[in-house]
């Protein structure tokens, strides 16, 4: 819990601004998913096109996280966040004013929304730089709680689209974005302790470390599962069970809320029983849940229950991965945060797009879900294969009981 010393140590207004910016950015990052049913009906999109439509923001956000990481090093998180918010607000206002009339325009809007998804690489260092090492966990936990913004998109976007038209939702979404932007400009401040910019060689050095690739893969499965399902579930519940867009959004919101709230729980559990053990349980749970739901459960509430279990596992897994990363890459944590975050978005892109293609070419979502369940199982096998080495090398330094 946040103590009095915590609030004295850092800069609470900047921490709040970082959280608010992150929260509203994540809200619009995945909004094409909750709007997907209405957009697809008006633009006559097939299942593969719908899958790619909701996946493009995830891929764009993943790749742009690396760009934002470099910009944060060069011009600071405050200016980088300002640029990103202006791009997203202007992009949404343009979509509202001029309309979205084709599949190509939807994909272009998805790239713009990817800028919002890249806020991860800005909000966290903006908050983090104000706090000492012993308070990093709680500072990053508060700022990172902004991933709960995806719940708002699932809850409100379908209903607003039904009442006012989905194009107008883009305009309405700019209202909280502008409030967050004004708050950001008014209260956020750059930390006086700014690390020197990293060279290209430093960025590329981690690619020569095998453990870096393992962590990128592990997060591609956990955050990929979370973000991919967050974007795809409104369409899934509509197609699979005939739910109207608003009710499908509520079902998706319940799943997303579960995955969002337990991320800090995953980190805490990893601290107590070890990150490897916690992550192993979560991969096994996620693989089983996704495999079960892939068979096509007869009732929507049954699928909802199993998806919530899977999202709980993915959400807690996200926290567990980032409990391990700082222990292995203490000096390269900034670079690794960007790279691991990038692959998480790529995993989400893969899941969302593969579900669309599975529906298009096989008539069901089963293949797409099964393949991702297999990836979770592969992650479990991979984690099992490296845990002995980790515990006897860098884990011995960090403390065996903690990994």
FENNORSUL-V292803 format. One record per backbone hydrogen bond with DSSP energy under -0.5 kcal/mol. CO is the residue of the C=O (numbers start at 0). NH is the residue of the N-H. If there is no record, write none. Layout:
BEGIN
CO,NH / CO,NH
END
This chain:
BEGIN
2,6 / 3,7 / 4,8 / 5,9 / 10,13 / 10,14 / 11,15 / 12,16 / 13,17 / 14,18 / 15,19 / 16,20 / 17,21 / 18,22 / 19,23 / 20,24 / 21,25 / 22,26 / 23,27 / 24,28 / 25,29 / 27,30 / 29,32 / 29,33 / 30,34 / 32,35 / 34,38 / 35,39 / 36,40 / 37,41 / 38,42 / 39,43 / 39,44 / 45,49 / 46,50 / 47,51 / 48,52 / 49,53 / 50,54 / 51,55 / 52,56 / 54,58 / 55,59 / 56,60 / 57,61 / 58,62 / 59,63 / 60,64 / 61,65 / 62,65 / 62,66 / 63,67 / 64,68 / 65,69 / 66,70 / 67,71 / 68,72 / 69,73 / 70,74 / 70,75 / 71,75 / 75,79 / 76,80 / 77,81 / 78,82 / 79,83 / 80,84 / 81,85 / 82,86 / 83,87 / 84,88 / 85,89 / 86,90 / 87,91 / 88,92 / 89,93 / 90,94 / 91,95 / 92,96 / 93,97 / 93,98 / 94,98 / 98,100 / 101,105 / 102,106 / 103,107 / 104,108 / 105,109 / 106,110 / 107,111 / 108,112 / 109,113 / 110,114 / 111,114 / 111,115 / 112,115 / 112,116 / 113,117 / 115,118 / 116,119 / 117,120 / 118,121 / 118,122 / 119,123 / 121,125 / 122,126 / 123,127 / 124,128 / 126,129 / 127,130 / 131,134 / 132,135 / 134,138 / 135,139 / 136,140 / 137,141 / 138,142 / 139,143 / 140,144 / 141,144 / 142,145 / 143,146 / 144,147 / 145,148 / 146,149 / 147,150 / 147,151 / 148,151 / 148,152 / 149,153 / 150,154 / 151,155 / 151,156 / 152,156 / 155,159 / 156,160 / 157,161 / 158,162 / 159,163 / 160,164 / 164,167 / 164,168 / 165,169 / 166,169 / 166,170 / 167,171 / 168,172 / 169,173 / 170,173 / 171,174 / 171,175 / 172,176 / 173,177 / 174,178 / 175,179 / 176,180 / 177,181 / 178,182 / 179,183 / 180,184 / 181,185 / 182,186 / 182,187 / 183,187 / 191,193 / 192,194 / 198,202 / 199,203 / 200,204 / 201,205 / 203,206 / 204,207 / 205,208 / 207,209 / 208,211 / 208,212 / 209,213 / 210,214 / 211,215 / 212,216 / 213,217 / 214,218 / 215,219 / 216,220 / 217,221 / 218,222 / 218,223 / 220,224 / 221,225 / 222,226 / 223,227 / 224,228 / 225,229 / 226,230 / 227,231 / 228,232 / 231,235 / 232,236 / 233,237 / 234,238 / 235,239 / 236,240 / 236,242 / 237,241 / 243,247 / 244,248 / 245,249 / 246,250 / 247,251 / 248,252 / 249,253 / 250,254 / 251,255 / 252,256 / 253,257 / 254,258 / 255,259 / 256,260 / 257,261 / 259,262 / 261,265 / 262,266 / 263,267 / 264,268 / 265,269 / 266,270 / 267,271 / 268,272 / 269,273 / 273,277 / 274,278 / 275,279 / 276,280 / 277,281 / 278,282 / 279,283 / 280,284 / 281,285 / 282,286 / 283,287 / 284,288 / 285,289 / 286,290 / 287,291 / 288,292 / 289,293 / 290,294 / 291,294 / 292,295 / 298,302 / 299,303 / 300,304 / 301,305 / 302,306 / 303,307 / 304,308 / 305,309 / 306,310 / 307,311 / 308,312 / 309,313 / 310,314 / 311,315 / 312,316 / 313,317 / 314,318 / 315,319 / 316,320 / 317,321 / 319,322 / 319,323 / 320,323 / 320,324 / 321,325 / 323,326 / 323,327 / 324,327 / 324,328 / 329,332 / 331,335 / 332,336 / 333,337 / 334,338 / 335,339 / 336,340 / 337,341 / 338,342 / 339,343 / 340,344 / 341,345 / 342,346 / 343,347 / 344,348 / 345,349 / 346,350 / 347,351 / 348,352 / 349,353 / 350,354 / 351,355 / 352,356 / 353,357 / 354,358 / 355,359 / 356,360 / 357,361 / 357,362 / 357,363 / 358,362 / 364,368 / 365,369 / 366,370 / 367,371 / 368,372 / 369,373 / 370,374 / 371,375 / 372,376 / 373,377 / 374,378 / 375,379 / 376,380 / 377,381 / 378,382 / 379,383 / 380,384 / 381,385 / 382,386 / 383,387 / 385,389 / 386,390 / 387,391 / 388,392 / 389,392 / 389,394 / 392,395 / 392,396 / 393,397 / 394,398 / 398,401 / 398,402 / 399,402 / 401,274 / 402,275
END
